[in-house]
Amino acid sequence: MKVVVAHNRYRSDAPSGENIMVDLESAQLAAAGVEVVPFQRDSDDIPSLPAVQKALLPLSPIWSPASTRALADLLRRERPDVLHLHNPYPLLSPGVVRTAHRHGVPVVQTVHNYRQVCAPGLYFRDGHVCTDCKGKAFALPAIQHRCYRGSAAQSAIMATTLAVHRGTWQSVDRYIALTESIAAHLRDYGIPPERIAIKPNAVEDPGPPAPVGEGVLFAGRLSPEKGLGILLDAWRRTVPGTLGTLRIAGDGELRPLAEAAAAERSDVEYLGPRDRAGVRELMRASALVTVPSTWFEPLSTVIIEALANGRPVLGTALGGSPYLIDSAGWVVAPTADALAGVLPLAIKEAGSLAQGARERYLANFHPDVVTSRLIDIYSSVAGSRRA
């Protein structure tokens, strides 16, 4: 089987879990014998684009002539069985779907966010969940609130893109929802259930878990929607030292908050950004991993990494976290009160859930399991568009 993987890579100064997962999934497919043909554009390349293409860049989310021509050439040359789309913005555009269909190639898209409805794709604005554009034919609130990159003009272009391409998104042959919450989002958007498959991401097997460590790990982007603020509020309600150490790994706009907490209490450590190997080491040194998201996070790779390392997770009842955690941890309301109420119990019982966390990973998120599911999805649509 031959698959074109289409993805617009996010900027390197805005680290993206989606970039990582596209690379991992492509490697996992290749290891399983699938011929992967990449069709990628990189937002880091925008400053060096030719003058004409750069002048047209504001309109590229709606339609990108350069990418459309390049994809058409690739499809004629490679004749793939399936095109697998991830992020189309800003350099690919949803036009890749129509281009693939014109060449008789079915399209599968993994939905990593809520971009079919929400201009920034987050359902999160000004520190709170926002679904103002849900159910609207045109995302006017996105323009009013400058939701896309803080610009009314760019928000207007993205709102127009969403309106113009509603029919394009309705024509995708099969959607991959990372969790049930994404599947519900797609059904609400009008996608028939039979064209939605739930398939989470996979991370490589780190091997048998280390003995349970101590304390709690928060690893992720230090931004409001990741919940660092409510976690620190909850931690302040505990007696210092009784729960072990709270380790914070990551970087972002809330870094001063993490640094201040570490200066305030001896049982809080701010460790700065860590690569995936570094995060894995921190997980193995901890008893519990927490993902206290305050937005509808579609799929937290940190949760899957924690399960792979035999660490239960304390998460919030938003987005995909309840689906991922299931019985391998605790799910609470996204408030400091709720986190503070369960933290002592979670620390006490973390060791008893460690084996169950590892078993949940092996059954649901191991590359062998997930890649087999993905190939089945490809097979279900392959050949459906050929003349």
Secondary structure, DSSP 8 states (H G I E B T S, - for coil): -EEEEEEEE--TTS--HHHHHHHHHHHHHHHTT-EEEEEEEEGGGGGGS-HHHHHTGGGTTT--HHHHHHHHHHHHHH--SEEEE---TTTT-THHHHHHHHTT--EEEEE-SSTTT-SSSSSEETTEE--TTTT-SS-HHHHHTTTTTT-HHHHHHHHHHHHHTHHHHHT-SEEEESSHHHHHHHHHHT--GGGEEE---------S-----SSEEEES--SGGGTHHHHHHHHHTS-TTTT--EEEE--STTHHHHHHHHHH-TTEEE-----HHHHHHHHHH-SEEEE--SS--S--HHHHHHHHTT--EEEESSTTHHHHHTTSEEEE-SSHHHHHHHHHHHHHHHHHHHHHHHHHHHHHTSHHHHHHHHHHHHHHHTTSS--
